[in-house]
């Protein structure tokens, strides 16, 4: 996964100081109770789909976008916890 442009822009201004970023983790379950996992590119381990909320983006929209980008699966959020 590439670094989002808004983070690159922030890094130009603040260097490598810590960033407080809002993230999501998507728990996706099908009708048979199977849970959707993605394989991490850094470790090769299986994990729930996760990602960073982009500026102005609602968390539910982030879930939809990240699941589609990472797995190709279309989802509709049922709840945000």
N, C-alpha and C positions, 0 to 999 in steps of 0.2 A: 504494500500500500504506500502510495506517495504521500508526502507531507502536504496538507492543505495550504493553499496560497495565503490564507489569512494568518496562518501560523508563521510562514516564512516572512511575511511582512512584519509581524510582531518581533520576530527574532532579529530583524535588521535594526530595530529600534532598541531592544532591551538585551540583546546578546543571549547568553545562556542562563540568565536568571530564571528561577522557577516560574512556570505559568500555571494559573488556576483555570482549568478547562472543564466544562461540563461534559460528561459522557453518558452513554446509554449502554445497556446490555439488553438484548432482545431474547426473550424466552419464547420460542416458536414451537407449538405442538400441533401435530396433525390429528385427524379424526380417530386414528388408531392409537393415539397416545405417544407416538414417536416424537422425540425432541430433535430439532434441527441444530446441528453443530457445524462449525466451519473449522478448517485446519489452519492453525496459526502459521504465518510465513516465517516467523523468527525461530520457533522451536519445533514446528511440525506437530505439536500437540493439538488435540481436538478441544474446542471451546465453544461456548455460546457466542453468538455474533455480537460485536460491540463496536463502538465508534465515538467520535467527537461530534457534539452538537455544533453546527456552524452558526455564525452570527445571524440572529433574526429567525432561526429555525426552531420550530416547536419540537419537543422530544419525540412525540408520536411520529412526526414526519421524518425525524432522524432514524427511527427504527425502520420505517418503510424503506428509506433510501439505503441504509447500511445493509439490511438483509438482501435487498435486490443487488447491490453492488458486489457483495461478498459471496452470494450463493446463487443469484439468478432467480430466486423465489419471490413472488409477489405476495405480500401480506397486508392485512388490515388490522391495526391495533385494536384490541378488545379492552385493555386496561393499562393504566400507567401507575406503577406503585413506587 
